[in-house]
Amino acid sequence: MSNEYKTPDLKSARMRKGEILHERFTLDEEFFNIGKNLKYRIQTYGCQGNEADSEMISGIFEAMGFIRSFDERDADIILLNTCAIRENAENRIWGEIGRLKSYQTKNPNLILGICGCMPQEEVVVNKILKSYPYVGLVFGTHNINELPKYLKDVFVNKKRVIKVHSYEGAIVEDIPKVRMQTHKAWVSIMYGCDEFCTYCVVPFTRGKERSRKKEEIIKEVRELVSQGYQEITLLGQNVNAYGKDFKDEDYKFGDLLYDLDKTGINRIRFTTSHPRDIDGKTITAFKDCKSVMPHLHLPVQSGSNEVLKKMNRGYTKELYLDVIERLKAVKPDISITTDIIVAFPYEEEKDFQETLDLVKKVGFEGAFTFIFSRRSGTPADKYPDIIPAEVQKERLLRLNKVINEGYLRGNKRFLGKTVKVLVDGFSKTDDTKLTGYSEHNKLVNFTGDETKIGKIVLVEVTDAKTWYLEGIEVK
């Protein structure tokens, strides 16, 4: 097998220049039947953006004639779509690649591949080149549209392909998708991130902020409505920055929410938001747009202004609390969840107490909480280790205790009330019950039959647990 390499360069990935191109995907005839009698399998790790990417990758596979495999033992290509946001996520991938290698003993023609955020890191590609010669396909986040050529090179030309661009690719419309659900859909509205938080590798793995044209997004949502979809989640590393890169019109994220509300979609959610970039129109959309759900995930990361400055978050604790106050003024019952990093370098006990104070003032109804994880190439990777491991773990436990109290308190406010639930399927822990999410993004379990899957039903809440609600369907 010959080799074809293009590896990433962290210095190049820092660059933020050049025009963003908008293109349309077409599959040339030479690629139509390359996947005939072949099976593909994608394992997705990380955020909703990775899941949306996997839907496009699946769409390309199937357009080329590949069939999806539900059993890794009979797959002809296994592709890991990876996350790079934390060290533990990367370690998991290395372990999985090692495990999957055993299948090549039984099927020497099996192709193992890695795509997504990890390959956008220099250290990762260098490690693959040095220690993982059996990985035959590697590509990043900017060139999914070029996958047909890579698959031809791998399967027909018998090449080992490593193609990772340090510059952003074009925004490519019309890439086919295989949606993972029939009633809820991911809709990417922009790509990349320009925030450069000191702990985060995403600006390097996903490139600069670049927005899809509003007409393309609205068209995609209208098509989803015509297909019977009930809910969309708008995706971006920072959705509140949508439209900032437009040079020919003043059209921001709030404008998009108002326009999408007119498409007939029943539910609109979005992630991820940055506190500094939320404008007034986005806030009033929670009141004016019936399809915008009363839940916002708004990462705060810390309640200490000193730590926030070290993180390069671009806002203060006071600004964050002001945003929350404005949101609750227009939507008093809104549910707020967040992300918090504990034990960031330089965080002292007084800084941690500021975080606990903010958590209590906001009244978060859930949070993803993490101990700081170093990422190679980020400024924070050079910050000193000054917080002992036992202190890190102890702070996380103390934080989670307060967060869990907020979870339960947020759920208890719906006890005895009737909520609208979009039914996802049967509960993973009790196959006699259906499960889904309320408008406030509360997990609800209730007794019902499978004809309700994909529909919005009324459920009376009879019990409130820390992590979920239980109820009875209102006939």
URBELBEL-V532475 format. One record per run of one state. SS is the DSSP state (helix for helix, strand for strand, loop for the rest). FROM is the first residue (numbers start at 1). LEN is the number of residues. If there is no record, write none. Layout:
ss | from | len
SS | FROM | LEN
SS | FROM | LEN
This chain:
ss | from | len
loop | 1 | 1
strand | 2 | 5
loop | 7 | 3
helix | 10 | 4
loop | 14 | 8
strand | 22 | 3
loop | 25 | 4
helix | 29 | 3
loop | 32 | 7
strand | 39 | 6
loop | 45 | 3
helix | 48 | 16
loop | 64 | 3
strand | 67 | 2
loop | 69 | 3
helix | 72 | 3
loop | 75 | 2
strand | 77 | 6
loop | 83 | 4
helix | 87 | 20
loop | 107 | 4
strand | 111 | 6
loop | 117 | 1
helix | 118 | 3
loop | 121 | 1
helix | 122 | 10
loop | 132 | 3
strand | 135 | 5
loop | 140 | 4
helix | 144 | 12
loop | 156 | 3
strand | 159 | 5
loop | 164 | 7
strand | 171 | 3
loop | 174 | 10
strand | 184 | 5
loop | 189 | 1
strand | 190 | 2
loop | 192 | 10
helix | 202 | 5
loop | 207 | 3
strand | 210 | 2
loop | 212 | 2
helix | 214 | 13
loop | 227 | 4
strand | 231 | 5
loop | 236 | 3
helix | 239 | 3
loop | 242 | 11
helix | 253 | 11
loop | 264 | 3
strand | 267 | 5
loop | 272 | 1
strand | 273 | 2
helix | 275 | 3
loop | 278 | 2
helix | 280 | 9
loop | 289 | 3
strand | 292 | 1
loop | 293 | 2
strand | 295 | 5
loop | 300 | 1
strand | 301 | 1
loop | 302 | 3
helix | 305 | 7
loop | 312 | 5
helix | 317 | 14
loop | 331 | 4
strand | 335 | 8
loop | 343 | 6
helix | 349 | 14
loop | 363 | 4
strand | 367 | 5
loop | 372 | 7
helix | 379 | 4
loop | 383 | 6
helix | 389 | 24
loop | 413 | 5
strand | 418 | 9
loop | 427 | 6
strand | 433 | 6
loop | 439 | 4
strand | 443 | 5
loop | 448 | 2
helix | 450 | 3
loop | 453 | 3
strand | 456 | 9
loop | 465 | 4
strand | 469 | 5
loop | 474 | 2
